[in-house]
Amino acid sequence: MNTLTDFKKYLATPNARVRLISVGGRPANPSIAGWRTVGKLQTNAVAFVSDTASGLSWMNFPAASKCQFDGNTATLDGLVYECEPLP
C-alpha cells in the first residue's frame, strides 16, 4: 500500500482484517489490539465488527496528508494498523 486510496481498496476486499498495533508511538492496549474484520466501508469512514451494542466500531479516515504507508502497515493520524495479507 502506498496511499489512502490503496488502503481503502484493501478494506473493500472480502475478508479484509486489520489490527491496531500502536497508538501515538506506544503499543496498543491488548484489549483493543485484536484482529478486526470490516463490517461496513464508506468514503469517509470504516466500521469494524465489534461486541458493542451497535455491533460496529467506527473509525473516520483522516486527511491523506496525515497518513503514511509502509508495506502492510498503515499509519493514520498516529494510529498504526497492520493489514492481514490476503490469500
N, C-alpha and C positions, 0 to 999 in steps of 0.2 A: 504494500500500500504506500502510496506517495501523497495522496490528497484526501481531503474530507469527502470528496465525491467517491473515491475508491473505497473508503471506509463505509459509506452509506450503501454502496453496491454490495459489499461483503455482508452487511447486516440484512440486506434484502434476499440473500440466498437462503434456501431452505436449510434448517438445522444449524444456522449460524449461532455460535456461542462466544461470549467474551467473559473475562473475569477481571475484576479490579485488582491491580497488584500494588498500586502506590497512590497516595494522596498527598500532594504537596511535598514530594520527596521522601515521605515516610511510608513504611509498609502499611498496607490496608489492614484494618481490623479483620480478623478471621471470620467474624460473623457476617461480613458483607463482601468477602473476597471470593466466594464460590463462583463456579461457572453459572452463567445466566443465559437463558435462551430468549431470543427476540419474540415478543408477543405481538407487537404492533410497531410499524415504522411509518413515520410521517416525514415531511420535508424538513421540519424544524425540531423534531424530537424522536426518540425511540423509547418504547416501553418494553421492559424485560418482565418475564413471568416471575411472580413472587408470591409469597404467602401473606401478603397484606389483604385487607378487607376487599379491595377492588380487584386483587389478583394480578395487578401490574405495578411496576415501579418505573416511573418516568425519568428520562434524562434528556434535557434540552441540548441541542447542538450549539456550541459557541461559534463565534465568527471564525472563518477559516484561518485568519491570522493568529489565532490563539491555539492552533493545532499543529502537532508535529507527528511525523510517522517514520517508523524505522522497522522494516521487515513486517513482523506480525504484531507489533505494538503500536498503539495509538495514544498520544498524549493530548488530552482535550482539556485545556484550561487548568492544568495542574493534576488532572486525574489520568493515571496511566492504566490502560486496558491492554490485556493480552488477548489476541484473537486465536481461537482454536483453528488449526488448519483443516480445511475442508477435504473430504475424501476425493 
